[in-house]
Each structure stands twice: as C-alpha cells, then as structure tokens.
Amino acid sequence: MALLQLLMSDLMKPSDTRQKERGKNQQNNDQIMNIKRLNRSSIQALTYVKQLIRYLLFLLHDDDTHILC
C-alpha cells in the first residue's frame, strides 16, 4: 500500500519538481563517478610509489652489509 501511495505521489508531482529531482540525481551520479575516478588515480599513484620504493631498496641493497634490507 505504501508503495502505491509513493507511486501515486510521484505521479501527482509537478513535472518541474520531477525535473529538479532528475537533475539532482544526475549531479549525484556525476559526483560518484568523479570520486571513483579519483580513487582509481590514487590507487595507480600508490602502486607507482610502491614500485619506486621497491626499486630504490633494490638499488640500495648491498650483499655485504645488507643496508636497509
């Protein structure tokens, strides 16, 4: 019953209200996609830094003294 009332109330809303809600939803979706894109970029940057640290540790590794390893 509540679902029916919700559907009916949505149908009774003026079209400009529905349009505003669609615009808000689109903005939210855009923000979510931007956050996902930033997360992917951050993960890629951290992976690069991790590889760089491993390479630097490899270069600094000395079999006689075991510097930093």
MIPA-32675 format. One record per residue: residue in three letters; x, y negated, z of N, C-alpha, C in turn. Coordinates in steps of 0.1 Angstrom, whole numbers, padded with zeros to 4 digits, always signed. Atoms other than C-alpha are relative to their C-alpha. Example, Ala and Ser with C-alpha at 12.3 -4.5 7.8 and 13.67 -1.06 7.14 Angstrom:
2
Ala+0009+0012+0000+0123+0045+0078+0009-0012+0000 Ser-0009+0011+0000+0137+0011+0071-0008-0011+0008 
//
This chain:
69
Met+0008+0012+0000+0000+0000+0000+0009-0013+0000 Ala-0009+0012-0001+0028-0024+0009+0007-0002-0014 Leu-0007+0002+0013+0045-0017-0024-0010-0006-0010 Leu+0010+0006+0009+0013-0025-0043-0002-0015+0003 Gln+0001+0014-0004+0010-0058-0023+0012-0007-0005 Leu-0012+0007+0005+0046-0066-0032+0000-0002-0015 Leu+0001+0001+0015+0040-0059-0069-0010-0011-0003 Met+0011+0010+0003+0008-0080-0068+0005-0014+0003 Ser-0005+0013-0003+0025-0109-0051+0011-0005-0010 Asp-0010+0004+0010+0053-0108-0076-0007-0004-0013 Leu+0007+0003+0012+0028-0109-0104-0007-0014+0001 Met+0007+0013-0003+0010-0139-0088+0009-0012+0001 Lys-0009+0011-0001+0041-0160-0085+0001-0008-0013 Pro-0001+0008+0013+0045-0188-0110+0013+0005-0007 Ser-0011-0005+0008+0068-0180-0138+0013-0007+0003 Asp-0012+0007-0003+0093-0207-0128+0007+0006+0012 Thr-0005-0007-0012+0097-0190-0094+0008+0012-0004 Arg-0007-0013+0005+0105-0157-0111+0013-0003-0008 Gln-0012+0004+0007+0129-0175-0134+0011-0004+0009 Lys-0010+0004-0009+0147-0190-0105+0006+0012+0007 Glu-0005-0013-0007+0150-0156-0088+0009+0007-0010 Arg-0009-0007+0010+0164-0141-0120+0013-0007-0002 Gly-0012+0007+0001+0189-0169-0122+0009+0002+0012 Lys-0007-0003-0012+0199-0163-0086+0006+0014-0001 Asn-0005-0013+0002+0202-0126-0093+0012+0001-0009 Gln-0011+0000+0010+0224-0133-0123+0013-0006+0006 Gln-0011+0006-0007+0246-0156-0102+0007+0010+0010 Asn-0006-0010-0009+0250-0129-0076+0007+0011-0007 Asn-0006-0010+0008+0258-0103-0102+0014-0005-0005 Asp-0013+0005+0005+0285-0126-0117+0010-0001+0011 Gln-0009+0001-0012+0300-0132-0082+0005+0014+0003 Ile-0004-0014-0003+0301-0094-0076+0010+0004-0010 Met-0009-0004+0010+0318-0089-0109+0014-0007+0001 Asn-0013+0007-0003+0344-0116-0101+0008+0006+0011 Ile-0006-0006-0011+0351-0100-0068+0006+0013-0004 Lys-0006-0013+0004+0356-0066-0084+0012-0002-0009 Arg-0011+0003+0009+0379-0082-0110+0012-0004+0009 Leu-0010+0004-0009+0399-0098-0082+0006+0012+0008 Asn-0005-0012-0007+0401-0065-0063+0009+0008-0009 Arg-0009-0007+0010+0415-0048-0094+0013-0006-0002 Ser-0012+0007+0002+0440-0075-0099+0009+0001+0013 Ser-0008-0002-0013+0451-0073-0062+0006+0013+0001 Ile-0006-0013+0000+0455-0036-0064+0011+0002-0010 Gln-0011-0001+0010+0476-0039-0095+0012-0007+0005 Ala-0012+0008-0005+0498-0066-0079+0006+0008+0012 Leu-0005-0008-0011+0502-0044-0047+0008+0012-0005 Thr-0006-0012+0006+0511-0014-0069+0014-0005-0005 Tyr-0012+0005+0006+0537-0035-0087+0011-0003+0011 Val-0009+0003-0011+0552-0048-0054+0005+0013+0006 Lys-0004-0013-0006+0553-0012-0040+0011+0006-0009 Gln-0010-0005+0009+0572-0001-0071+0013-0008+0000 Leu-0012+0008-0001+0596-0030-0069+0008+0003+0013 Ile-0006-0004-0013+0603-0022-0032+0007+0013-0001 Arg-0006-0013+0002+0610+0014-0041+0013-0001-0008 Tyr-0011+0002+0009+0633+0003-0069+0012-0007+0008 Leu-0010+0007-0007+0652-0021-0046+0006+0009+0011 Leu-0005-0010-0010+0655+0006-0019+0009+0010-0007 Phe-0008-0009+0008+0669+0029-0046+0013-0007-0003 Leu-0013+0007+0003+0695+0003-0056+0008-0002+0012 Leu-0008+0003-0012+0705-0004-0020+0004+0013+0007 His-0003-0013-0007+0707+0033-0011+0015+0003-0003 Asp-0014-0004+0001+0743+0043-0005+0002+0014+0006 Asp+0000-0013-0005+0750+0080-0001+0010+0002+0012 Asp-0009-0001-0011+0779+0074+0023-0005-0006+0013 Thr+0005+0007-0012+0762+0050+0047-0015+0001+0002 His+0015+0000+0000+0725+0055+0039-0006-0013+0005 Ile+0006+0013-0003+0717+0018+0040-0015+0000-0003 Leu+0015+0001+0001+0680+0013+0046-0007+0013-0003 Cys+0007-0012+0003+0672+0049+0040+0002+0011+0011 
//
